[in-house]
Amino acid sequence: MTTTHPATVTAATTLSRPLAGKVALVTGGSRGIGAAIVERLVRDGAAVAFTYAGAKDRAEALVAALTAADARVLAIAADSGDVDAVRAAVDRTREVFGRLDILVNNAAIARTAPLVDVGDDDIERMLAVNVRGVVVATREALRHMGRGGRIINIGSINSEYVPFPGASLYALTKGALSGFTHGLARELGARGITINNVQPGPVDTDMNPAAGPNGPYLTGLVAVQRFGHAREIGGLVAYLAGDEGAYVTGADLRIDGGFAA
């Protein structure tokens, strides 16, 4: 009969569930990269709330799958372009789970077209979701975060490298996240809170499938000759959310397979 020392059990549990006791909010978490982030944070032990705008069926399916595995998960209907909805999502997370330690600003939209064809409504909508929603969510989350808090923005490698036409407005919004991350890192360092900007390259999701019409072209631009997997983005986010990422802040972190190398 093998006897395991209690300290060994504790250490193993901590290693396997490094976010146990933490509460996270992921915006735009019902599908694609957002869902992969939710799944990874849950796997690492966090209680996770996530917002969704239109994919109610996917949100409910994700909650059902994760709660079946005894996870603490909450889906919140919230348009990230609506300031009041964003604020309410933060408040709801804290109301249900009692605290907020991790915010992942993932929700975003992408509309590509030559700038001369971009309407005023498109400009306002992309700025509302991709920029203003991030700022408001971050501001509201910071009202509740203590030392060890983590803010992780999901930007895009297109803030640095745009090898195709029609993405100027999208690149502008993602570039704004980079500047926001750098500036806020200086405000938050003394509070023991980190903020970082994850910049994915082409990732195989239903919005940008590797098997889609743009797949061969984009794959040809990636050094490793493949699209990324959403779970790989989730892995980097989980690292930044945990104790091992505590010395990383104010950083733009490429996870693009060498797309911008």
N, C-alpha and C positions, 0 to 999 in steps of 0.2 A: 504494500500500500504506500502510495506517494503522498507526502504531506507538503502542502504549499504554504510558505510563510505568508501571513496576512499582508506584509509590506509588498511582497511580490504581486499579490492579487491586485492591490491598490494601484501599483505602478502599471500593471498590464491594462487595467481598466482605463486609467488615465491616457495611456498611449493609444488605445483602440477607440476611445471616445473623448478626444481632446477638447471638445466644445461642450461637454456635459455641464449643465447648469446655466448655459448661456442662452440668450434669446436673440433671434435674428429676424429682420424684416427684409424681404427681397421684393423689389418692385418688378412687375412684369414677369412673374414666376410660374406661369401656367404651362409654358411650352419652351422648346428650344434650349438655348443657353440658360435662361432663367430657371427652367424646371430642373436642369442638371445641377445647378447651384443649390436649389432647394434640397434635392435628393442627397447631395454630398454633405451639406450642413447637418441635415437630419441624421445621416449615417455617422457623423462625427459627434452626435449627441446633443445638438442644439434643438431647442423648440423653435419652430420657424413659422412665421406668418408671411404670406406672399400676396401681392395684389395681382389682379387681372382686369382687363378692360372688356374684351369681347368673347374670350374663349371660356365661357362658363362650363361647358361640358368637360373640357380638358382640366380645368381647375378642380372640378368635383372628382374627376377620375384620379387625379394626382393625390388629393386628400384621402380618398378611399384606399388607394394602394399603400400610402405611407402609414395611415392610422391602423391598417390591418397588421402592420409590423410594430405596433405599439409606439409609434412616433407621435409627438405633439405638433400638430400642424393646423394652421388656420388660413383659409382663403378669404380674401377681402376684395369685393368688387370696388374698383377705384380707377378712374381715368387719371393717368399721371400728368395730363395737361390741365387738370382742374385743381387749383390750389386748395380749395376746401376739401376735396376728396383725398388729396395727399395728406393734409393735416389730420384728417379723420382716421386715415389708415395707421398713422403713427400712434395716435391716441388709442385706437382699438387694440393694437398690438400690446401696448403697455397695460391696458385694462384687462385683457385676457390672460397674459403671461406674467404680469407684475413687474416687468423691467424691459429694458432694451439695451443690448450690448453691441449688436452688429447691424449695420445698415448696408445693403448692397443695392446700389442704384443701377438697375439693369434695364428698366423699361425705356424703350426708344422706338422711333419710327424712322424709316428711310424712304424718301421719295426722290427718285433720280430723274433729272431732266435738264436740258440746257437752261442756264440761268434766265435767259430772256423769256423762257416759257413758264417760269415758276410764278404762280399767282401769289397775291398778298396773303390769301388764306393758307396756302401751303407754307409760306414763311412763318406765319404766326403759329401754326400748328406744330411745326418742327421745333421752333424755339420753345414753345410751351412744354412739350413733352421732354425733349432732349436736354434742355438747359434749365428752364424755370422750375420744372418738376423736381429736378435733382437738387437745386439750391434750396427749395422749400422743404423737401424731405430731409435734407441734411440739417437744415436749421432746426426743424422741429425735433429730430432725433437727438440733437445735441443738448436739448433741454433736459434730457433724461439720462444721458450717458455719463458714466463715471470713468475713473482710471481703468485702462484696459479696453476701452471702447474702440471699435473698428468701423471705419467707413471705407467702402470699396466701390469705386465707380467703374462701370463697364463702358469703356470708351471704344475706340476702334483704331486699327493701324492706319486707317484712312485719314487720320489727323496728321500723319507724317508722310504718307505715300499714297497717291491717288493715280493709278496707271490707266484710268479710263475716264471719259468725259461724262458730265452730267451729275457729278457728286459733290459739287462745290458747297452747296448748302449743308449737306450732311457732314462734310469734312469740317465746316465751320463749327457746327454744333459739337462735334467730338473734340475739336481743338479747344473749345471753351471749357470742356471738362478737365483737360490737361492743365490749363491755367488756373482753374478753380482749385484743383488738387494741390498745386504748388503753393498757392497763396494761403490756403487754409491749413496746410501742414504747419506753417509757422505759428498760427494761432493756437493750434491744438497740442503741440508738443509738450508744453508745460503742464497740460492737463492729463498727460499720459494716454492720449487718444491718437491713433494713427489714421491717415487717409492716403489711399493709393488709387492709381488709375490703371486698370487692366486693359490692354489694347489687343484684342483678338484680330487675327487675320481671317481668311475664309474658313468658315466653320460649317460643317454639314448639318443643316437644319431644314425644316420644311420651307422656310422663307428664302433660303439660299442653298438648295441641294447640290451636292457634288455631282449628281447625275442630271442636273438641270442644263439648260441651254448655255449658261455661262461657265459651267463646270470645267470643261477642257481648257478654256482660256485662262481662268484663274489658277487652275492646277499648274499650268505651265509657268506661272510667275512665282510659285512657292518652291523654295529650295529643296524641301523634302518630298516634293512631287505628290502631295496629297492635301486634301482638306483636313482641318482639325476636327476633333470630336468634342461635342459639348462637355463631356465628362472631363476633358483635359482642362477646360476653362474652370470647371467646378473645382478641380484639384488645386489650381493656383489660388482661387478665392479662399478655399478652406485653409491653405497655408497662411495667407495674409490675415485671416480671421483668428488664427490660433496664437498661442504663446510664442511659437517659433518665428512668427513674423513680426514680433514686437519692435525690432530695430529697423524695419522698413517703413518709411513714410515719405510722402511728397514725391513718390516715384511713378514714372510711366513705365509699365512693365509690358514689353512685347511678348505675345504668345501667338506667333504667326507663321511658324515653320520656315522662317527666313524670307517671308514675303517682301519685307522691306530691307533685307540685308544688302 
